[in-house]
Amino acid sequence: MNNFNYLIVGAGIFGATVAERLASKGKKVLVIDRRPYVAGNIYTYTDKETGIEVHKYGSHIFHTEMDEVWDYITRFTEFNDYTHTVDTRHEGKLYPMPINLDTINLLYGANMDAAEAEKFVAEEARRDSEKYGINEPKNFEEKGISLVGEKLYEAFLKNYTEKQWNTAATNLSAEILSRIPVRFSHDNRYFMTAKHQGIPCEGYTKIVEKMLENENIEVKLETDFKEIKDEIPEEVKIIYCGQIDELLDYELGVLPWRSLRFEEEKTENGLGEAVINEADKEVPYTRAHDYKYYQIHQPEIVGQKMSFVSKEYPADFEKGGEAYYPVDNPESAKLYDKYVALVKERYPNLILGGRLGAYKYWDMDKAIKNALELVEKLAK
Ligand SMILES: Cc1cc2nc3c(=O)[nH]c(=O)nc-3n(C[C@H](O)[C@H](O)[C@H](O)COP(=O)(O)OP(=O)(O)OC[C@H]3O[C@@H](n4cnc5c(N)ncnc54)[C@H](O)[C@@H]3O)c2cc1C
């Protein structure tokens, strides 16, 4: 351990970016991860039987508006030209998601143009807000109705969100829906503002492996921080990308997280596209993924009969389980701050990083951006 300047706990995209940048500046870095593979939650592997690149922790589409991040990531991979689109199933029919002009026309059995639809949705929202006495929306449900009216809200927003968070929409904050979730156009691109978008041709794990291929980096897998924490010399700086509450043995209580469970099957009865959301409460999962549709650079994979389908079920988080989404509310923010203060006291040499350490939902580009900024700060 004395040979290293830095110990990075977690070989996800955040930890790997920090490790690669530090190593490029001549620092000696030890990266540990308790899983038997690198890449964290962007881990993908090729299923031998079908040649399909499976996203073990759910669909990951790289998209960013940040040139700096794109320039950085493309040093380690080529991306295909995949553009993400999603359909959502409601009462047996598929609708484009996010809600666009076609979604509205299909739901109402209408044929409105953009201007007519905009006027129509505004009128629906006004009428239903009045019906329920909504002036200042106090929760997700009121906000949804006040933005799109009851019918669109009930069809596409209510049940999906309630399944995801396992609570009534009236218990969720209005802020989750900050602006009108509707496009009055036929544009069905999921990431409409992404300047760069795609799927890495060789999968995500390869990116991380390439980042960590540096003579200044050593990687130790199946190694938990807990097992080695007493051997770390004082002069070694720790970048910790795990859960902050777990680091302190949940001393102040469990931070609220949401978890997920995936049910996978190889089947000839695929989805016909990469992702279908399930908007109705009778279907217990929120979405299904059919991973072959990401491999557009390999038409023989997309064109084969077999699919690798994974159904995503929301789940409550339990200690020792997989933490996916932080539950963002004022109480959890307060508890997080208390943990940060305690970590500073107990581990003066430790910097918190990554989505788990920061207790934030970050897309991959945001994780990379934060990692690049951290290394700049460390270099000063
Ligand atoms: C369902 C889902 C879908 C997503 N889809 C997209 C998408 O389409 N596009 C996008 O840009 N982003 C997406 N994201 C976000 C993306 O997954 C994150 O940005 C990314 O994983 C963050 O990387 P990280 O390194 O911060 O964390 P992680 O990938 O979670 O890495 C943390 C690592 O730390 C290790 N670790 C934790 N504790 C310890 C310990 N005590 N000792 C040793 N190792 C430890 C873990 O094993 C893990 O490997 C999605 C997220 C979810 C939940």
Ligand as a Chemical Component Dictionary entry (heavy atoms), coordinates in Angstrom:
data_LIG
# 
_chem_comp.id                   LIG 
_chem_comp.type                 NON-POLYMER 
_chem_comp.pdbx_formal_charge   0 
_chem_comp.three_letter_code    LIG 
# 
loop_
_chem_comp_atom.comp_id 
_chem_comp_atom.atom_id 
_chem_comp_atom.alt_atom_id 
_chem_comp_atom.type_symbol 
_chem_comp_atom.charge 
_chem_comp_atom.model_Cartn_x 
_chem_comp_atom.model_Cartn_y 
_chem_comp_atom.model_Cartn_z 
_chem_comp_atom.pdbx_ordinal 
LIG C1  C1  C 0 -31.353 1.746  -14.204 1  
LIG C2  C2  C 0 -30.354 2.808  -14.574 2  
LIG C3  C3  C 0 -30.203 3.164  -15.896 3  
LIG C4  C4  C 0 -29.276 4.151  -16.256 4  
LIG N1  N1  N 0 -29.176 4.503  -17.559 5  
LIG C5  C5  C 0 -28.316 5.476  -17.923 6  
LIG C6  C6  C 0 -28.230 5.896  -19.286 7  
LIG O1  O1  O 0 -28.941 5.408  -20.160 8  
LIG N2  N2  N 0 -27.343 6.870  -19.612 9  
LIG C7  C7  C 0 -26.524 7.465  -18.667 10 
LIG O2  O2  O 0 -25.722 8.334  -19.016 11 
LIG N3  N3  N 0 -26.575 7.059  -17.367 12 
LIG C8  C8  C 0 -27.450 6.092  -16.974 13 
LIG N4  N4  N 0 -27.510 5.702  -15.648 14 
LIG C9  C9  C 0 -26.557 6.276  -14.688 15 
LIG C10 C10 C 0 -25.215 5.487  -14.614 16 
LIG O3  O3  O 0 -25.482 4.164  -14.200 17 
LIG C11 C11 C 0 -24.257 6.206  -13.640 18 
LIG O4  O4  O 0 -23.956 7.490  -14.146 19 
LIG C12 C12 C 0 -22.929 5.481  -13.407 20 
LIG O5  O5  O 0 -23.094 4.134  -13.095 21 
LIG C13 C13 C 0 -22.178 6.183  -12.281 22 
LIG O6  O6  O 0 -20.938 5.546  -12.071 23 
LIG P1  P1  P 0 -20.221 5.551  -10.652 24 
LIG O7  O7  O 0 -18.807 5.179  -10.911 25 
LIG O8  O8  O 0 -20.490 6.838  -9.958  26 
LIG O9  O9  O 0 -20.978 4.450  -9.782  27 
LIG P2  P2  P 0 -21.074 2.857  -9.934  28 
LIG O10 O10 O 0 -21.111 2.472  -11.353 29 
LIG O11 O11 O 0 -22.174 2.424  -9.059  30 
LIG O12 O12 O 0 -19.695 2.340  -9.326  31 
LIG C14 C14 C 0 -19.458 2.224  -7.958  32 
LIG C15 C15 C 0 -18.597 1.000  -7.727  33 
LIG O13 O13 O 0 -18.141 1.010  -6.354  34 
LIG C16 C16 C 0 -18.096 -0.325 -5.898  35 
LIG N5  N5  N 0 -18.133 -0.286 -4.429  36 
LIG C17 C17 C 0 -19.098 0.254  -3.659  37 
LIG N6  N6  N 0 -18.788 0.108  -2.344  38 
LIG C18 C18 C 0 -17.618 -0.549 -2.301  39 
LIG C19 C19 C 0 -16.781 -0.998 -1.240  40 
LIG N7  N7  N 0 -17.109 -0.791 0.054   41 
LIG N8  N8  N 0 -15.619 -1.644 -1.541  42 
LIG C20 C20 C 0 -15.285 -1.881 -2.847  43 
LIG N9  N9  N 0 -16.039 -1.470 -3.883  44 
LIG C21 C21 C 0 -17.186 -0.814 -3.622  45 
LIG C22 C22 C 0 -19.315 -0.969 -6.536  46 
LIG O14 O14 O 0 -19.170 -2.380 -6.584  47 
LIG C23 C23 C 0 -19.326 -0.314 -7.921  48 
LIG O15 O15 O 0 -18.640 -1.120 -8.861  49 
LIG C24 C24 C 0 -28.466 4.773  -15.253 50 
LIG C25 C25 C 0 -28.633 4.406  -13.919 51 
LIG C26 C26 C 0 -29.601 3.474  -13.572 52 
LIG C27 C27 C 0 -29.808 3.164  -12.128 53 
# 
loop_
_chem_comp_bond.comp_id 
_chem_comp_bond.atom_id_1 
_chem_comp_bond.atom_id_2 
_chem_comp_bond.value_order 
_chem_comp_bond.pdbx_ordinal 
LIG C1  C2  SING 1  
LIG C2  C3  SING 2  
LIG C2  C26 DOUB 3  
LIG C3  C4  DOUB 4  
LIG C4  N1  SING 5  
LIG C4  C24 SING 6  
LIG N1  C5  DOUB 7  
LIG C5  C6  SING 8  
LIG C5  C8  SING 9  
LIG C6  O1  DOUB 10 
LIG C6  N2  SING 11 
LIG N2  C7  SING 12 
LIG C7  O2  DOUB 13 
LIG C7  N3  SING 14 
LIG N3  C8  DOUB 15 
LIG C8  N4  SING 16 
LIG N4  C9  SING 17 
LIG N4  C24 SING 18 
LIG C9  C10 SING 19 
LIG C10 O3  SING 20 
LIG C10 C11 SING 21 
LIG C11 O4  SING 22 
LIG C11 C12 SING 23 
LIG C12 O5  SING 24 
LIG C12 C13 SING 25 
LIG C13 O6  SING 26 
LIG O6  P1  SING 27 
LIG P1  O7  DOUB 28 
LIG P1  O8  SING 29 
LIG P1  O9  SING 30 
LIG O9  P2  SING 31 
LIG P2  O10 DOUB 32 
LIG P2  O11 SING 33 
LIG P2  O12 SING 34 
LIG O12 C14 SING 35 
LIG C14 C15 SING 36 
LIG C15 O13 SING 37 
LIG C15 C23 SING 38 
LIG O13 C16 SING 39 
LIG C16 N5  SING 40 
LIG C16 C22 SING 41 
LIG N5  C17 SING 42 
LIG N5  C21 SING 43 
LIG C17 N6  DOUB 44 
LIG N6  C18 SING 45 
LIG C18 C19 SING 46 
LIG C18 C21 DOUB 47 
LIG C19 N7  SING 48 
LIG C19 N8  DOUB 49 
LIG N8  C20 SING 50 
LIG C20 N9  DOUB 51 
LIG N9  C21 SING 52 
LIG C22 O14 SING 53 
LIG C22 C23 SING 54 
LIG C23 O15 SING 55 
LIG C24 C25 DOUB 56 
LIG C25 C26 SING 57 
LIG C26 C27 SING 58 
# 
